Amino acid sequence: MTRKINLPPKKERHKLFGSVEPGVKLKPIEKDKMPDLQNTKKDFLFTIDAVGISNVKHPVIIKSELNPQQQTTIANVKMTSKISHDAKGTNMSRFTEQLEKYRQSGGFVLTCNNLFDFTKELAERLKQKDASIEMTFPWFYERKGPSSELIGLNHADAKLTVSFEEGVGFKTSASLTCAVTTLCPCSKEISEYSAHNQRGYVTMHVEFTDDYRGEKDWKAALLHAAESNASAMIHPVLKRPDEKMVTETAYENPRFVEDMVRLVAADLYELEFVQAFTVECRNEESIHLHDAIASLSYRK
Ligand SMILES: Nc1nc2c(ncn2[C@@H]2O[C@H](COP(=O)(O)OP(=O)(O)OP(=O)(O)O)[C@@H](O)[C@H]2O)c(=O)[nH]1
């Protein structure tokens, strides 16, 4: 039989588990009477390149050339600024205040112009000459089966970074990691039949040209650069006719990890809004426990 419990009131329950009455409090409770340690001015020896907050989860609205053309996703946000050697600390609360301002104005929309305004205002709010924001988020896009045209959602990991510095201007960069299929050319060449294949992850880091304002959707462009050069694309929904096409397409387009980074680099080279790039490919080898990796960097 279940034991009947004589439940005390909540306050008593808290006491039972160790809560105590508040102690004597002598320190001021008014903001203007509190010491402001972080605003102490003295020679603190070193200038700090970046101080701020990271790992902030925040809903953001992103636009895309691919369907769905607008979506709300969760970004992991990092915001920083420099502080000079004569200031003890930054004002941490102002980073989240700035984020909240954008949320309350109808949601934080991740466009270049919005991030330019955001970083400039953040620098002003912090009374500093610079500010940066980095947004990492999953981006979802529709993918059709090649034969059935049945739609499902895929996603890639995206990162957009904007930095503002007084007298210098804005710097914008981005990264995208997406999954592809790669089929081993060596395996195809030496085997009587079949060829092993694997899921490859292509990561592209790009610096945008100074005049880029998001006219072309960088996410869709980077995704295309990776997928159009792979052995085959990854699909959420495949019926048998689709599966046959994907399998044969991979066999017709074998790729080493080296081939992948060079071919993707060629596409990024052709994108006018890209100033510099790094391409990495990591194949989760199906015939090994280890991964095969390659990377290259280029500045135009
Ligand atoms: N600078 C700094 N602040 C920190 C750190 N960790 C936590 N904080 C806290 O961030 C909180 C808010 O700081 P501020 O933004 O300077 O708060 P405030 O001075 O009341 O706000 P303002 O009126 O905007 O200047 C403080 O309670 C700090 O203790 C840290 O490592 N560095």
The ligand as a MOL file (V3000), in Angstrom:
LIG
                    3D

  0  0  0     0  0            999 V3000
M  V30 BEGIN CTAB
M  V30 COUNTS 32 34 0 0 0
M  V30 BEGIN ATOM
M  V30 1 N 33.1190 42.4200 -17.1610 0
M  V30 2 C 32.6990 41.2240 -16.7120 0
M  V30 3 N 31.4480 41.1270 -16.1830 0
M  V30 4 C 31.0380 39.9060 -15.7880 0
M  V30 5 C 31.8580 38.7580 -15.9280 0
M  V30 6 N 31.1560 37.6890 -15.4900 0
M  V30 7 C 29.9560 38.1410 -15.0740 0
M  V30 8 N 29.8610 39.4930 -15.2240 0
M  V30 9 C 28.7110 40.2860 -14.8080 0
M  V30 10 O 27.9910 41.0600 -15.7610 0
M  V30 11 C 27.0460 41.8210 -14.9700 0
M  V30 12 C 26.5280 43.0380 -15.6400 0
M  V30 13 O 27.5410 43.9530 -15.8600 0
M  V30 14 P 27.2950 45.3670 -16.4980 0
M  V30 15 O 26.7260 45.2400 -17.8450 0
M  V30 16 O 28.5720 46.1270 -16.3920 0
M  V30 17 O 26.1720 45.9510 -15.5290 0
M  V30 18 P 25.8560 47.4430 -15.1740 0
M  V30 19 O 27.1330 48.2000 -14.9350 0
M  V30 20 O 24.8630 47.4040 -14.0790 0
M  V30 21 O 25.1410 47.9180 -16.5110 0
M  V30 22 P 25.2960 49.3160 -17.3050 0
M  V30 23 O 24.4200 50.3010 -16.6170 0
M  V30 24 O 24.8580 48.9820 -18.6960 0
M  V30 25 O 26.7690 49.7430 -17.2500 0
M  V30 26 C 27.7770 42.1340 -13.6930 0
M  V30 27 O 27.0050 41.6860 -12.6170 0
M  V30 28 C 29.0770 41.3520 -13.8080 0
M  V30 29 O 29.4790 40.7400 -12.6100 0
M  V30 30 C 33.1740 38.8900 -16.4540 0
M  V30 31 O 33.9530 37.9290 -16.5880 0
M  V30 32 N 33.5480 40.1460 -16.8390 0
M  V30 END ATOM
M  V30 BEGIN BOND
M  V30 1 1 1 2
M  V30 2 2 2 3
M  V30 3 1 2 32
M  V30 4 1 3 4
M  V30 5 2 4 5
M  V30 6 1 4 8
M  V30 7 1 5 6
M  V30 8 1 5 30
M  V30 9 2 6 7
M  V30 10 1 7 8
M  V30 11 1 8 9
M  V30 12 1 9 10
M  V30 13 1 9 28
M  V30 14 1 10 11
M  V30 15 1 11 12
M  V30 16 1 11 26
M  V30 17 1 12 13
M  V30 18 1 13 14
M  V30 19 2 14 15
M  V30 20 1 14 16
M  V30 21 1 14 17
M  V30 22 1 17 18
M  V30 23 2 18 19
M  V30 24 1 18 20
M  V30 25 1 18 21
M  V30 26 1 21 22
M  V30 27 2 22 23
M  V30 28 1 22 24
M  V30 29 1 22 25
M  V30 30 1 26 27
M  V30 31 1 26 28
M  V30 32 1 28 29
M  V30 33 2 30 31
M  V30 34 1 30 32
M  V30 END BOND
M  V30 END CTAB
M  END
